[in-house]
Amino acid sequence: MKVVAFNGSPRQNGNTYQALSIVLEELRKEGIETELVQLGGRKVHGCLACYKCFANKDRRCARKDDDMNIFIEKMLEADGIIVGSPVYFSNVSSEVKALIDRCGLVAKANGDMLQRKVGAAVVAVRRAGATFTYSAINFFFGISQMIVPGSSYWNLGIGWEPGEVLNDAEGVQTFRTLGTNMAWLLKQLNQK
């Protein structure tokens, strides 16, 4: 089993990365392979609404001018997907929004190709807007017919400067519980 996580923050070692690392550590403890992909700060474009993905039905976005199809392929190969984002004006980063919009449309165009994969949102926030960001990511999972595990609280951690999220004891515990619950769910779904 494998989980791919996307760090939607341009701060490669910032609070979103730290939060994702906690979840991934718990998954690895349970014997699940993990991969962390740096999404934030990379050149990714928004959806053009060209709907060529519906005509092509090749599980790819018709745009070829960025790495989105690499990200989509990583999602297809994984059993679980984690999308991590900082809070930008009470929502996801622009790179996460591009991932949601383009991968979401390609998934719909190809028979809900993410259906029954496990999805989890991870949010790093300075102060407010985290639940809107958490919801935006979970809306993507829901419309993609993915299965979302819960935790002891919403999957968010508070911190401003890189690393401060590690001082949020409740957030750290929430991320650990999320990793444990996600591992349990993946194992349940993969029983033969």
Secondary structure, DSSP 4 states (H G I P E B T S, - for coil): -EEEEEE--S-TTSHHHHHHHHHHHHHHHTT-EEEEEE-TTS---------HHHHH-SSS-S--SSSHHHHHHHHHH-SEEEEEEE-BTTB--HHHHHHHHHHHHHHHHTT-TTTT-EEEEEEEESSS-HHHHHHHHHHHHHHTT-B----SS-SEEE-SSTTGGGG-HHHHHHHHHHHHHHHHHHHHHT--
